Amino acid sequence: MKHLGILLSGRGSNFLAIAESIRLHKLPGVEIAVVISNVENAPGLAAAQEMGLKTAFVDTRGRSREEHDMEVIARLHQHKVDLVILAGYMRILSPRFVAAFPQRILNIHPSLLPLYPGTHPQRQALAAGAVVSGCTVHFVDEQVDHGPIILQRSVPVQPGDDEDALAARILEQEHIAYSEAIARVLSGQYECRDGRYVKRDTEPERTGSAHTL
């Protein structure tokens, strides 16, 4: 059984989508070992508690980033976590945290990285006149919205889109992409090579469809 550790700060919609994939046996051999939040009243944390999952609130007040991260690391190790899943976790991880889980921390970002990193990526896409946006699941490194790309799903920008409309359609694809990416990582069929995440002993993958990159 592979154990996921979920980190979230808000509603945790991607966490809920992953939990539903597990319930529907779309991620066989996977369970959520613990859900951790830096926000005591985060709706995602309450949802995890209602599901009967193990949860933890790790307060940031009066502590350095590294002190806080060390406690989170200890709790993840306590639950023997195989993959750390950032599901709307509104904190930048310290280098020590990243080093504790090399190529085992996943994040999802609502753009086709390396385009539009940082905040308000949908606003950035619209301002640039993009005709396609989407979402990216990637391994976390010490840079923000950076690291080898595991999987992308594209979303067309429609005439008349505003930031909220585009964000809503991208979020639908995020809920699909995250579980697909977890399955890909746990399959053991892929590896990081020259900064890319590719099938073992094959050439780097090319776009397979109009919606999955």
Beta strands, then each sheet from edge to edge (+ up, - down):
strand 1: 2-8
strand 2: 30-37
strand 3: 55-57
strand 4: 83-86
strand 5: 105-109
strand 6: 132-139
strand 7: 149-156
strand 8: 190-193
strand 9: 196-199
sheet 1: 3+ 2+ 1+ 4+ 5+ 6- 7+
sheet 2: 8+ 9-
end
